[in-house]
Structure formats: C-alpha cells, structure tokens
Amino acid sequence: MRLELIRHDIRVDCPADAFCPKTAVYMPPQDLQRAVEKIYVIFDERTLKIIPSYVRKLIDSVIEIKGGFMPEYLDDSLLVRHAFELVARNSYGDLFGKVVDRMDRHLKWDEYVGEVKDVFSEMANNCLSYGVSEEKGVVLNGPPGSGKTFLVRA
C-alpha cells in the first residue's frame, strides 16, 4: 500500500532529516494503519485473498476516482465497488467489456456459444490445470444481472 501511495506522491510521515518532495501530500502513520485495517475488512467481506497486486490496483483506482487518498474513502461501499470494477476493467478489459450487461440469463451454459465462453473457460481451465500463481486470478465484477454468478456456476 505504501508503494502505491508513494507512486502517487503521497508520503507517510517523512522525517525532518530525509529528502521529502515539497509537492508531496503527507499522511500520518496512524492513517496508513487505519487504511490497512480497512483493506483487510474489505477483502474479508468479499472473501478475497489479500494479494499485493490487487491491493495496489484497488488503491490506485481509489486515487484515480477521488484524486487523492484518505482512509475514510474505504468506508464508502459504492466507491470501493467502483474501484474494484476499475480493477477488473483494467486487468481483464476485453472480457469485461464483453460480459457486463450482455449476458442472456435464460440461456444454459451448453447453449451459450461465443468468444466470452471460450475465454472464460480457458482462464478457468488454466487456473485449475496449471496451478496459476497467487498473483493471478479472475475478478468478476458488475451490476446485478450481468452474469457473474451465471459464469461461475456454469
């Protein structure tokens, strides 16, 4: 989390004798600790494994949306949902654009034909067959009715 904040020129408790850019925004260590605790809760509520790359991408998305970062932003469930949506869109853009709001919920998996089914099946099979590392995975995010559960259950 600290690295992503630094990337966005947000520093945590810069000591007086250290080189600290004057343009940087400073955050007290207590705020960083509160943000870390909130990240644990957010990932736990969604039964997601805490993976550094997802945390970095989530923090980056929050900063992109809000133009800065404060631990209180993580209390806003709509903001967090939108940030996870950005993570999914940025990580799996082609698949995200084809799946969200485009699934016919009345089709059975066997009846569904198309590139989305092929791409999703390939990702799922690769995860199961090749023991994909913990840094990889699939985040399905979208509004209610977009087909997330349909894809997973199929």
Secondary structure, 3 states (H helix, E strand, C coil): CHHHHHHCCEEECCCCCCCCCCCCEEECHHHHHHHHHHHHHHHHHCCCCCCHHHHHHHHHHHHHHHCCCCHHHHHCHHHHHHHHHHHHHHHCHHHHHHHCCCCCCCCCCCCCCCHHHHHHHHHHHHHHHCCCCCCCCCCCCCCCCCCHHHHHHC
